[in-house]
Amino acid sequence: MKVEVLNTGSELLLGNVVNTHLAYFGQQLFPLGLRIERQTTVPDGDAIRGALVESFPRCDVLLVTGGLGPTTDDITREITAELLGLPLTERPEVMAAIHRRLERRGIPFRERMGRQAMAPEGAVVLPNENGTAPGLYLPARQTGATTTPHLFLLPGPPRELRPMFEASVLPILNSIPGLIDPSTECRIYHVVGMGESAVEEVIGLELNARGDLEVGYCARPNEVDFRLIGPPAILDEVEPSVLSALGPHIVSQSGRNLEEVVIELLRAQRATVATAESCTGGLVASRLTDVSGSSEVFLEGMVTYSNAAKTRTLGVPADLIAANGAVSEPVARAMAEGARERANTRFALSLTGVAGPTGGTPEKPVGTVFIALAEEGQPTVCLHEKFPTDRETFKRLASQTALDLLRRRLLKDQSVS
């Protein structure tokens, strides 16, 4: 079955709003055996008409986002009804829901808001619990010489679209005879510390030769999502070799990112951690605290950007900094140990480096970073890495390496226990 997405809205093409709908739809549809074949984005206005006309004969399901609101540029509903030859009629239950929502929020009703209660004849109204514009579903139908697809008109804001999609669209899709094919599964192995070419060399080339699997990669700084798509029985057959080849580089197989896995391991071991950051400016702490439940295990984050702060906050001796430089292994070790002692945690991570583009020297060029991990009762370890890239990517790579260092220590401790 062919699925297409049509996103409407000039703000998407102007770059004022980031379009996140495709990724969300893809993740929601794949478990049903449905894959998106094409995405089209058009501005508000008559371009919507042309895009609908082009999409109708190509697909079996068409997901349209945006253009259902009360303003003059919201014309998706009207254009769709016109193309299908269906009259628009007011739905009293929708109008009542609009009034109730406005009253709860203390917003006066304006005449143009009533447009949102109009629906093409025969359309199924998809309730919107987070806004005033409902969605609409129009089953596939024969219109002249053209068979139109199953058509879903959905609001543009993700906070409205996503709950509606899960509550209303997915059940409808599951009820359409012959649409769903769950015989294909996607497994994603989140790999850290290897590039995509290295992953392919280790495992991908052999799997590509099989012909009964789809192999794919999605690379980001210091991490790769290695993707296998195929029948579950085939995936079960090849998975042991994947796990063996990639080993501890695999962070998760369930979509969890590195910081989520680290927090989970810390919680499982009832261990705590603190951070002392210079060149990453608090990014490691930010990533850890992005995870719900991190307050149980992440106790303190210290951003000690200046030499004086390293001494004042972490107790790093000033003469140690003077003798070795702030970007050095001895200082990184002292930062981690000072953070652990002051926060009274089991673990502490520290990072000190040269993010660039200025500040490098022949001995310590831009991209140099020292990452230390202190643990109660254990020797402090320190990594010396070089990430000669732009400032933002440097910070991401450094934070990624630090979190992976802690993850591997936690896995080692887990296996010992």
N, C-alpha and C positions, 0 to 999 in steps of 0.2 A: 504494500500500500504506500502511495506517495503522499508525503506530508510537506507542505510549504508554510512559511511564515511571512506575513506581510506586516511590517511595522510602519505606521504612519506618524508623521509629526516633524515639522521643520526643525524643531529643537534638536532632534537626533542628528540631522545632517549638518546643522550649524556647529555641532560639538558642544552645545550647552548642556546636554544631558547624555550620559553614557548609556548605551543600549545594552541592557543585561538580559533581555528576554530570550535570546537564542540559547544561551547556556542553560538557562532554567528549563526551557521547553525540552531541550535535548536530554537533560538528566531525567526529567519526568516521563518522557515518552519511551525511552529505550527499554525499560523493564516490560513494556507492553509489546515489544517487538517492532516498534515504530521508530524510524529514523528520518530526520529532516533532510530533504534533498535540496532545498533552495530557500534562501532568505532574501527578501526584497525590502528596501526601505525607501519610502517616498515622502515628499513634503506634504503639508496640509493642502487641501484644495483638489482640483480636478485630476491631479496625477493619480489619486486613489482609484479613479474610475479605470484608467488605462491599466493599472497594475492588477486590478481585479479581473478585468477582461482577459489579460494575458494568463493569469493563474488558473482560472476556472477549468479550462480543458486539460491542464497539465497534472492536476493533483486530485487525490481522493479526500484529503482533509486540508482545510485552509484555516490557519489561525491568524486573525487580524487583530492588531493592537492599536488602540488610540482612536481619537475622533468621536467619542461617544458623549462628550460633555455638553455643557449648555451654551457655549459661545459660538459665534458665527463660523469659526474655522473647524468646528466639530461636525463633519458632514459624512462620516463613514456610514452611519445608519441610513441616511437619505439616499446616498449613492447606491448602496447595496439593494435597498428596496426598489429603486428605479431599475437597476439591471435585472432583477428577478421578476419585475412586473408585478410587484406586490404593493398594495396600499398600506400606508402607515396609519395605525389607529392607537388611540391612547389606552394604556392599560391602567385601570383604576387602582389596582393593588400596588403598582409601582409609584403612582402619584401619591398615594397614601404613605408609602414608605419614605418618599422624599420629604414630605411634610413632617413626618415624625422625626427624621434625622435632623432637619433644620431646627425644629423646636427644641430638641435636646441640647443643641449647641448654641441656641439663642441667636440664630441667623434668620433674617427675614426672607420670606419667599419672594423671588422675582419671576416675572412671567416667563423669561427665557429658560428658567430651570425646568419648566414643564416639558420642554423638548425631550428630556431624558426619559419621560414616561411613554414616548412613542415607540412602537415596535412594528415591524413588518407582519402582515397577516400570516399566521401559522408559525411564527417564531416562538421558541421556548425561552422564557425570561430566566436568566441566571442571576440570582440575588447577589447584591453587593453589600456585604455587611460593613464595609470600610469606606464607603463613598456613596454618592447619590446616583451615579450612572450604572445601571445594571448591564450585564452582558447579555448576549443573544445567541441562540443556536438555531440554525436553519438546516434541516436535514437535506441530504443530497436530493436533487430533483431534476427533472428534464425540463429545460427551458429552450423551446424551439429545437434547434439541431444540437444544442449543447447540454450535456449533463453537468450540472454544477456540483461541486464537492460538498461534503459535510462542512458547513461554514460556521465558525465561531467568531463572534465579534466581542472583543474583550477590552476593558479599560486599559489605559496606558500606564498609570502609576503602579509599580511593582507591589506596593503595600495593598492595593486593591486587587490586582490581577492574580497574584499567587494564591491567596486564600480561595478565590473564586475558581481558579483552575483545579485546585485539589478537591474542593467540595462539590463542584458541578461538572466540570469538563471531563475529568478522568472517569467518573461513573458513566457518563454518556458514551465515551469512547469504548469503555468495556462492554457496553450493551449493544454496540453495532455489530451485527453478524458478519463474520469473515474478516473483521478489521484487525483483530489482535492475533499476534503470532509470537508467543513467548519461548519459542524453541531456540532462540539465540541469546547468549549471555555475554556480558562485557565484564572483564576483570581487569582492574587497574592496580598496578604495583607501583607505589610511590617510593622512588629510589633517591637517595641522597648521597652525594659524594662521587657520582659518576656522571659523565656526559652521555648524550644519546648515542654517539658513535661507539663509545666504550660498551654501553649496554647492548647495542646491536652486535658488536663483535663477540661478546660473551655468550649471548643467547639468541638474539633476533635472527641472524642469518639462517640458523638451523630451522627455526620455526617458519620463516618465510618460505622455505623449500617444501613445506608440507602441502600447501595448497588448500587445506581445509580450515585454515585460520586466517583472520585478518590481524595483522600486527601493526601497531602504531606507536608514536612517541609524541610527547608534549614536553618540550624542554624549557626550563627556567634556570636562573643562576644557581648552580650547584645542586640541581635536582631535576629529575626526569619522571614523568608519569609514563610507565611502560604499559601499553594497552594490548590486550588480547580479546578478540571477539570470535565466537564460534559456538558450536553446540556444547552444552554442559559436559557431556561425556568426553569430548575431545579435550576440553579445558582441564578436566580432572586428570586426564592422562599426562598432559604436558606440565602441569603445575609443579610437581616435585622437582623437575629439572630446572625450572625457573627459580624456585626457592633455593635450590642448592647452588646455582650459578651466581645469584645475586647476594645471597647470604645476608649479613648484617647491614648491607646497603639498603635493604627494603625496610622502610619506616612503617608502612601500613599497607593493607590491602582493602581497607574499608572506607577510603576517602578522607581519613583523618590526616591533618597536616602534622608537621614536625612538632610544633609547640603543643598540640593536643596530645600527642603521644608522650611527650616529656611530662606534661602535667599528670597524665594518667599513671605513668610509672612512678612518679613522686608520690602520688596519693596511695598507690598500691603498697608502697614501701614505707608509708608514713614518714617520708623524708621532706626536709625543707631546704629552700635555696634562697640565696640573695645574689645580687649582681652589682658589679662595680664597672662602670663603662666610661670610657673616654671618647675614642674615635667613633663609636656607634651612637653616642648621644642618647642612650636610653632605649634603643630599638629592641634589644633582647628583652628588657623588662616589659616593653609595650607588647611584644608578641606573646609573652607568657600571660600577661593580664588580659589579652584578648579572649582567653579560654575561660569559659564558665567554670567556677569552682577553684580557680587558681589561688584564691585568697587562703585556702587551706594549707598551701604548701609554699607559696611565694611570699616571703615576709618583708623584703626590703629591696629597693633598687636605688643605687647611688650613682649619679652622673658626676664624675670628678674630672672635668675637662681641663682645668688648669693644674699646674704642678702644685700650687699652694693648696688646692682642694684635695689633691691626693694625699698630701701630708696631713692637713687639718681633719679631713673626714675619715680617711682610711688608716692613718698612722704610718704612711710610707715615709721612711726617713729622707729628709731633704738631701743628705749627703749621698744616699743611694741613687737618687735621681740625678744629682750633679755628676756622679761618677759614671753612670751608665746611660743617661738620657731617659726621658719619660717613656720613649718607645723602646723597650728592652725587656728581655726575659726576667731579670731580677725585679724590675718594677712591676711587671704583670703578676709575678708570683706574690709579691708583697701586697698588691692590690686585692688579689683573691683572698689571701689569708686574713688581711685586715677586714674585709667585708664579712667574711665568715665569723670572725671573732666578735665583731660589733653587732651583727644581726643575730648571733647565737643560732646559726643554722648548721645543718649537716654539710651542705654544699655551698660553694660560691663560685661564680664565674666572673672573670675579669677580661677586659679587652682594652688594649692600647695600641694605637697605630697611626699611620699617615694616610688619611683619606684622600688628600690631594684636592685640586690639581697642583697646589703649591705645597712647600714644606718638606719635600724630599731631599735627601742627600745621597751621594754615591754609596755610602755604607747602608743607609736606610731609605731606599727609593720609595716614591709614591706607591701605595698598595701594600706596604709592609704592615703586618699586624702580629701582635703576640696575644695569645688567648690562653688563659690559665684556669685550671679547675682545682680548687681546694676542697678537701673532704676531711671531716673530723677523723682523726686517728690514722690518716693515710698521707703519703707524700704528695705534695702538690705537683701536678703535671702541667706542662706548658707547650703549646704548639707555636711554631714560627711559620707563618704563611705569607704569601705574596699574591695580592689580587690587584694587578695593575689595570684598573678600569675606571669608569666614571665614579663620582663620589657616591651617588645613590646605590649603584650596584655593589660597590665596595662594602657599604654598610650592610647590605642584604647578605652578601657572601660571608662577611665576618660573623654576623649574628647567626647565620645558618650553621657555620662551622662550630660555633660555640655551643649551640643547642644540641648539635649532633654529638659533640664530645660528651656532654652530660648524658644524652640518651644511651650511648654505648657503655658508659660507666654504670648506669642504672641496670642495663641489660646484663652486664657482667655480674653485678651484685645479686641480681635476681636469680641467675643461674647457679651461683654459689649457694644461695639460701635454699 
